[in-house]
Amino acid sequence: MEKQFGKKLKDLQMRKAIIFFLLPICLVTANSCSKDKYVIGGEKNETNKVNQTTYDFLKSFEATSETARLIERAGKINEVNGNVTIIAPSNYAVNRYLRRKNNRALRLDPNARPLTIEDIPVDELDQLGMYIVDNKFASDSIPASGIILATHHAGDSLRLSLDESVADPGTAWDGGGQPGEGYQYANFMQTKPVRVTVHFKRGANWEMDPQQRVMLGYDKPECDQVYKMYISDVITTTGVVHVIYSGDYNFTDHYYYHSLFFFGTRADDLL
């Protein structure tokens, strides 16, 4: 009886092992087949293309709807819909600009009326040209060494480059609180994603070395500003869109969050 029971137990264990071995294969196979029938989230878009003009995309995209309104008020819809690339500020950047403006006004007058995007002077909105460059620059057309481009705002220039994504804001941190180490997700990837980065020249000289910008002080108006993208390589029917990475007011101490037109300093984020 003991021998028969032992044999049955071994047979049962063997069957379980076979089931556990075959189950992942079956799931993968089933999943592969199901992909031929439907795609969760809508139609596949392997090319990053949208059937919209650049302006219409910015207007319909939740993160840039306010930016689109500013483009409309500035009379730059046709300019944005040309053969151009726009490195667009997000709604967060617009809101940070307004918060800084409002805080400065409230320090002088506690009863000051809050400003909205409708209150930004049209002549100030001409600065939106600093986010626009001629021709289409998706990541596959940006040289490995980067490229410096004149913007549509007189005297301003920027540099587009491709950088490996190592430590993104919001990903895991190591025990010491330093990004890019320990359990950072990128340390466990066989290949690291490449992202478009924009470097805005703000003063007379380029500060290519991050340490130069640290020494100069990020709040100085002549200090260059470098940003990663929230999204990249949106190919519209007229041009290319990249959207600058930014965040809400809970994280305004981060210098990598943009303020529209680079307005204000971190001191203006709070009253």
N, C-alpha and C positions, 0 to 999 in steps of 0.2 A: 504493500500500500504506500509506504513512504517513497519507494522508488518511482511508482506511478505518479504520486503527487508532485515529486520533484521534477519529473519529466514534463508534466502539465504546466508547472510553474515556469520552467525554462521556455516552453513553447509560447506561453502567454507573454513573457518578457520579450521574446524574439519578435512576436507580432507587433507589440507596442513600439519596439525599436524601428521596425520597418515602416510603421504608420508615421512615426515622428520624422523619419527620413524623407518619406514621400510627400508629406503634407506641404512643406514649403514649395516643392516643385509643382504640385498641383495648383497651389495658390498663384504662383508666378504665371503658370500656363493660363489659368483662368483669367487672370488680370490682363495678360497680353491679348487674349482673345476679346475680352470685353472692350478694350481700347479701339477695336475695329468697329464697334457698334456705337459707342458714344464717348464723349469727352466731358468730364465734369468741369463745369465753369464755362462752357460754350465752345465755340469753334477754335481749333488750334491756330496759333499764329506763330509760325516758326521764324518769320522774317522781321518781327518788330514793327511791321507796317500797319498803319491805320488809314482808313479811307476818309480822312478829314484833312482840311488845311491845318497849318500850324496853329493859327488863332482859334479855330473851332476846337481843336484838341485841347488847348490850354483852357478854353472856356468850359469844356465838358469834364475835364479832369478835376476831381475834387480838391487836389492839393494846389491847383493853380488858378482856380476860378476868380479869385480876387486880382491876381496878376493880370488875367485877361481883361478884367474891367479897367484896370489902369492903362493897359495898352489901348483900349477903346477910347478912353478919355484923352489920351495923349495924341490920338489921331494916327496911330502907328500900325493899324491893322494891315494895310497894304505892305508896309515895310516888313512886318513880321511874316507875312505870307509870301515873301520873295524867296529867291534862291539863297537862303541864309540858314545859319545854325543859331538857335537861341539857347543860352545857358540860363534857364529861367529861375528867378527867385520864386519861392513857394509862398503860399498864404501865411505861413509862419513868419517868414522874413518880413512880409508886409505888416503883420500884426506886431512884430517886435519894433519896427520903425514907428508905428502909431503909439505903442506903449511908451517908447522913449520920448516922443514928441509931447505926449500928454503929461508924462511925469515932469518934464521940464516946465510945462505951462502951469501945472498944479503947484509947483514950488513957489511960483510967483503969485499965483492966484488960486487959492483952494476951491474957488467956485468956478473955475474955468470950464467951459463946455468941452466935453470930449471930442476929439477930432475923429473923423472917419475917412475912408478912402475917397469919399466924394469931396473932402476938404483939401486934399493935396493939390497945390497949385499946378496948373497945366504946364507952366514953364519949367517947374521942377521935374515933372514927369518926362521931360525930354532926356533926362539921364538914363531912361530905360535903354537907350542906345548902347550903354556900356555892357549890356548882356547879349548883344547881337553881333555876329561876325558874318562876313560874306562867305558863300559857298557851303556845301554840306560836309560836315565833319562828324561822321559816326566813328565808333572805335576802330573799325577796320580801315579807316583812312587817316588815322592819327599816327604819325611816325613814332617809332620806339623811343627816339630821342626827344619827343614832344615837338610842339610847333607854336610859335609866337604869332599872334594875329592882331591886327588893328580892329578896334570895335567901331560901331556906328556912332559913338560919342567922341567928339573931337578930342584928340590928345590921349585917349585911353587905349590900353592894350591888355591882352591877356594871353596866357599860355595854357594850351590843352595838352594833357599827357595821360599815359596809362600806367597805373600803379597796381601792384598786387594787393589784394585785400587781406590784411593780417589782423588788425584789431579794430573792429567796428564798434561805434558807440552802441551800447545796449547788449553786447554779447557777453559771454562768461568772463569773469575776472578770476585771477588766482587769489590765493589766500592773503597775499600782501596788498591786494587792491590795485595791482598794476596791470593795465590792459596789455594783451599780446603775449602773456605768459601763462604757465600752468594749464588750466583747463579751457583755455581759449579754443573755440571750435576749429579755427583754421589750422591749429597745430596737429589736428588729426586728419586733415584732408590730403589726399595724394596730389591733387593739383589745386592751386589757389585761384579764386576768381580774380579777373582783372577788371578794374573800374576806371572810368573816366574821371580825371581830376582837373579842376580849373584853378589857375593861379592868376589872381588879379594884381597887376602892377599899380601901386597906389602913389608912389613918390617918384623921385628923379631916378632912382636906381632899382634894379631887380634884387630882391633878397631871396636868392635861390636856396640858400642854406636855412633850414628851420631855426637854427641857433641864432642866426642874424635877426630873425623876426622876434625871437624871444628877448634878445638883448635890446632891440629897439623899443619893444612894447606894443602888444597887439592893439591897444586902444589908441595909439598914435595914428592920426589920419594918413600919414605917409607910409605906414607899415603895410606891406603886401599882405593879402589874405588868400589862403588856399583852402579849397573845399572839395569834399567828395560829393558824389551825386546820390540823390534819392532814387531817381531812375535815369537810365541812359539809353541812347540809341532808339528813340522813338522816331521812326521814319514816316513823316506825314506826306501828303500829296504834293507839298511845296518845299519842304525842307527837313531839318533835323531838330529834335528837342532833347535837351538834357535838363533835368531839374535839380537844383542845388539842394543838398541835404540840409535839413533844418529840423527844429523841434519846438515843442510848446514852451510856455513861460516857466514851467517847472524846472527847466534845464537851461535857463538863460545864462548861467555862469560859464557855460561851455563856449569857448571862442570859435569852435567849428560850427556854430549856429549863426547863420547870416542875418544881418539887418539890412533891409532894402536901402540901396545907395550907400551902404556902410555907415548909416547915420548913427551918431551917438556913441556912448561907451557903456561898459557894464554898469557903471554907477547910475546910469539912467534907467536901468531895468527895474529899479526900486525907487520909491519916493524917499 
